[in-house]
Amino acid sequence: MRSGIVRNFRLRISMGMTCLVYLVLAPWAVAQTAHYSVTLDVTWSDTTHPIDFPAGAHLSGLVGGTHDATVSFWDTGELASLGIKRMAEWGSQTELLAEVQNAIDSGQAETTIADDPLWTVPGTTGVEIQLTPEFPLVTLVAMIAPSPDWFLGVRNLDLNPGGVWLEEIVTDLFAYDAGTDSGVAYTSGDQVTTPPDPIMPINGYPFATGVRLGTLTFTKQYVTGVPKAGILQATAYPNPFNPRTTIAWELPLPGSLRVNIFDTRGRMIRNLRDGAALAGPGSISWDGRDDSGLQVGAGVYFAALVGESASRTTKITLVK
């Protein structure tokens, strides 16, 4: 790879936060389709944010899209859309994806983006995206869970400033309040804010001022189709299922492996295994029952597999 121009400076992104950004600008880069690896690295923990840190802390799946400057899906000082409200309160991706799709239909956006939840924090997850010069902006958000209506993310992030694709950009992530629920603690009950407040950064309780929750890194890719080493593979079959499904995995390294079932609200339904596992293939079945032995209802669930060196989440659907 040819050497580029490295610049390290502080950039105020239009999210109300100052982020330390590392940019490597390749002078030979041209304005054409670009592929990026997006890595969410969450450092949020009971060590970094010890004030009332909740049990079962996790993040909903990243959701958003690529778009142009004629549309914006959220901003500080503005009221949350239904998509932002549902994402921030429930971790739902459906409504925000619909808003991005509407922008696609009107010629203001190009692609939707959705990832699986990050069930264990601290932790890392990521997605691959493709952009064109006509739609160089990225908006991505995820619910901080559990919480009343708190989230983190980026908005209107331009990966092609001045017609040059950035080699890499790292943005610090902080907490935002969607302004739709008046709860003050992670586990506060539903308290609808009427009328709703504007979206604002949370600069006080329970988040330590200036302590980030993690980073979102966008790295330009030049080699495609090469499998990543050390990836924990997982699948479920049959899927959809009734009454039983098998969750199968391919573990890259030997070590401990935990398999839990979660519902769409992030509540753990069943612990299927928690112990040592050999490298290579393995499997376990789930009969659609919770830890109390009760049959759960039809719907979407997530099988979260967490090993010592990798983690993976796969979506499963129970039908009746």
KEMI-123555 format. One record per residue (C-alpha): residue in three letters; x, y, z. Coordinates in steps of 0.2 Angstrom, whole numbers, padded with zeros to 4 digits, always signed. Example, Ala and Ser with C-alpha at 12.3 -4.5 7.8 and 13.67 -1.06 7.14 Angstrom:
% residues 2
ala+0062-0022+0039;ser+0068-0005+0036;
This chain:
% residues 320
met+0000+0000+0000;arg+0007+0017-0004;ser+0010+0029+0010;gly-0002+0043+0013;ile-0003+0059+0023;val-0006+0056+0041;arg-0015+0070+0051;asn-0019+0069+0069;phe-0030+0083+0076;arg-0046+0087+0085;leu-0062+0088+0075;arg-0078+0094+0081;ile-0091+0083+0073;ser-0109+0090+0072;met-0114+0079+0087;gly-0110+0092+0101;met-0094+0082+0106;thr-0076+0084+0103;cys-0068+0069+0096;leu-0050+0064+0094;val-0049+0059+0075;tyr-0035+0050+0066;leu-0036+0053+0047;val-0024+0046+0034;leu-0027+0054+0018;ala-0021+0045+0002;pro-0016+0058-0011;trp-0019+0046-0025;ala-0037+0041-0019;val-0050+0045-0031;ala-0069+0048-0029;gln-0077+0031-0033;thr-0086+0017-0023;ala-0077+0014-0006;his-0079-0001+0005;tyr-0076+0002+0024;ser-0075-0010+0039;val-0085-0002+0054;thr-0079-0007+0071;leu-0088-0003+0087;asp-0077-0005+0102;val-0087-0003+0118;thr-0076+0001+0134;trp-0092+0005+0144;ser-0091-0005+0160;asp-0092-0004+0179;thr-0074+0002+0179;thr-0076+0016+0167;his-0093+0021+0173;pro-0096+0014+0191;ile-0111+0025+0195;asp-0126+0012+0197;phe-0119+0002+0183;pro-0133-0010+0178;ala-0134-0029+0177;gly-0135-0036+0160;ala-0128-0021+0152;his-0127-0022+0133;leu-0130-0012+0117;ser-0144-0015+0104;gly-0138-0018+0086;leu-0130-0003+0076;val-0143+0004+0064;gly-0143+0018+0052;gly-0138+0021+0034;thr-0128+0030+0021;his-0135+0046+0014;asp-0132+0063+0007;ala-0132+0080+0015;thr-0150+0084+0011;val-0157+0072+0025;ser-0153+0070+0043;phe-0160+0057+0055;trp-0156+0065+0072;asp-0147+0080+0079;thr-0144+0088+0096;gly-0157+0101+0100;glu-0170+0093+0089;leu-0184+0081+0093;ala-0182+0063+0091;ser-0190+0054+0076;leu-0201+0039+0079;gly-0186+0028+0073;ile-0174+0036+0086;lys-0187+0035+0099;arg-0190+0016+0097;met-0171+0013+0095;ala-0167+0023+0111;glu-0181+0016+0121;trp-0183-0002+0115;gly-0168-0006+0104;ser-0179-0008+0089;gln-0171-0006+0072;thr-0187-0007+0062;glu-0194+0011+0063;leu-0177+0019+0060;leu-0173+0007+0045;ala-0190+0012+0038;glu-0185+0030+0039;val-0169+0027+0030;gln-0178+0017+0017;asn-0190+0032+0014;ala-0175+0043+0011;ile-0168+0030-0001;asp-0185+0030-0010;ser-0184+0049-0011;gly-0166+0049-0018;gln-0158+0056-0002;ala-0150+0039+0005;glu-0142+0024-0003;thr-0141+0009+0009;thr-0148+0004+0026;ile-0136-0003+0039;ala-0141-0015+0053;asp-0130-0026+0065;asp-0134-0039+0079;pro-0134-0033+0097;leu-0118-0033+0107;trp-0124-0043+0122;thr-0108-0042+0132;val-0099-0026+0137;pro-0085-0022+0136;gly-0084-0029+0119;thr-0082-0027+0100;thr-0093-0029+0085;gly-0093-0023+0067;val-0101-0022+0050;glu-0095-0019+0032;ile-0102-0005+0022;gln-0101+0002+0004;leu-0102+0020-0001;thr-0102+0031-0016;pro-0098+0049-0019;glu-0116+0054-0021;phe-0120+0047-0003;pro-0104+0049+0007;leu-0112+0052+0024;val-0115+0039+0038;thr-0127+0039+0052;leu-0126+0025+0065;val-0134+0023+0082;ala-0137+0010+0096;met-0147+0009+0112;ile-0137+0009+0128;ala-0146-0005+0137;pro-0154-0005+0150;ser-0159+0013+0150;pro-0175+0024+0148;asp-0170+0032+0131;trp-0151+0033+0130;phe-0141+0030+0115;leu-0124+0032+0107;gly-0119+0035+0089;val-0113+0046+0075;arg-0123+0057+0063;asn-0119+0064+0046;leu-0101+0058+0046;asp-0093+0062+0030;leu-0081+0049+0024;asn-0077+0058+0008;pro-0073+0076+0012;gly-0067+0086-0003;gly-0069+0071-0014;val-0056+0061-0005;trp-0060+0045+0004;leu-0053+0045+0021;glu-0042+0030+0025;glu-0047+0029+0043;ile-0057+0039+0056;val-0060+0035+0074;thr-0074+0044+0083;asp-0076+0044+0102;leu-0094+0039+0108;phe-0104+0047+0122;ala-0121+0045+0129;tyr-0136+0055+0122;asp-0154+0057+0129;ala-0168+0055+0116;gly-0179+0066+0126;thr-0194+0054+0125;asp-0193+0046+0143;ser-0190+0055+0159;gly-0182+0040+0169;val-0166+0046+0177;ala-0158+0029+0181;tyr-0153+0014+0170;thr-0167+0004+0176;ser-0180+0017+0178;gly-0198+0012+0173;asp-0207+0020+0158;gln-0210+0038+0161;val-0216+0046+0145;thr-0209+0064+0143;thr-0224+0075+0138;pro-0221+0085+0128;pro-0204+0077+0122;asp-0188+0086+0125;pro-0175+0088+0112;ile-0160+0076+0110;met-0146+0081+0121;pro-0129+0074+0127;ile-0129+0067+0144;asn-0116+0077+0154;gly-0120+0071+0171;tyr-0127+0056+0181;pro-0124+0042+0178;phe-0110+0045+0165;ala-0094+0052+0171;thr-0091+0069+0161;gly-0078+0067+0148;val-0077+0048+0149;arg-0081+0040+0133;leu-0091+0024+0131;gly-0081+0017+0117;thr-0076+0021+0099;leu-0083+0019+0081;thr-0069+0016+0068;phe-0071+0017+0050;thr-0057+0009+0040;lys-0056+0009+0021;gln-0054-0008+0014;tyr-0043-0013-0002;val-0044-0032-0001;thr-0061-0040-0002;gly-0067-0058-0001;val-0053-0064+0011;pro-0060-0073+0026;lys-0055-0066+0043;ala-0045-0077+0054;gly-0051-0081+0072;ile-0069-0078+0069;leu-0082-0088+0079;gln-0095-0095+0067;ala-0113-0099+0072;thr-0129-0104+0065;ala-0146-0112+0070;tyr-0156-0125+0061;pro-0170-0127+0058;asn-0174-0108+0058;pro-0188-0104+0060;phe-0191-0118+0072;asn-0204-0127+0082;pro-0202-0135+0094;arg-0183-0137+0094;thr-0168-0129+0086;thr-0150-0133+0086;ile-0137-0120+0088;ala-0120-0125+0080;trp-0104-0116+0081;glu-0086-0117+0074;leu-0074-0111+0088;pro-0057-0104+0082;leu-0048-0108+0098;pro-0051-0119+0113;gly-0057-0111+0129;ser-0073-0106+0138;leu-0089-0104+0128;arg-0106-0097+0135;val-0122-0099+0125;asn-0137-0088+0131;ile-0154-0085+0123;phe-0160-0067+0123;asp-0177-0059+0118;thr-0178-0043+0108;arg-0178-0032+0124;gly-0161-0039+0129;arg-0168-0050+0143;met-0159-0066+0145;ile-0171-0081+0143;arg-0160-0096+0144;asn-0142-0101+0148;leu-0139-0116+0137;arg-0120-0119+0142;asp-0106-0111+0151;gly-0090-0120+0151;ala-0075-0127+0142;ala-0076-0130+0124;leu-0064-0138+0111;ala-0058-0129+0095;gly-0069-0134+0080;pro-0087-0138+0078;gly-0100-0140+0092;ser-0118-0138+0095;ile-0132-0138+0108;ser-0151-0138+0106;trp-0164-0126+0113;asp-0182-0132+0116;gly-0190-0115+0116;arg-0191-0115+0136;asp-0184-0102+0148;asp-0173-0106+0163;ser-0189-0109+0173;gly-0194-0123+0161;leu-0208-0112+0154;gln-0212-0112+0136;val-0208-0095+0128;gly-0220-0086+0116;ala-0217-0086+0097;gly-0206-0072+0090;val-0188-0067+0087;tyr-0174-0072+0099;phe-0155-0071+0099;ala-0143-0084+0103;ala-0127-0076+0109;leu-0111-0086+0109;val-0097-0078+0119;gly-0079-0086+0119;glu-0063-0081+0126;ser-0057-0074+0110;ala-0072-0071+0100;ser-0091-0068+0101;arg-0106-0071+0089;thr-0124-0068+0089;thr-0137-0077+0078;lys-0155-0073+0076;ile-0168-0087+0078;thr-0187-0087+0076;leu-0199-0098+0086;val-0215-0101+0076;lys-0231-0108+0083;
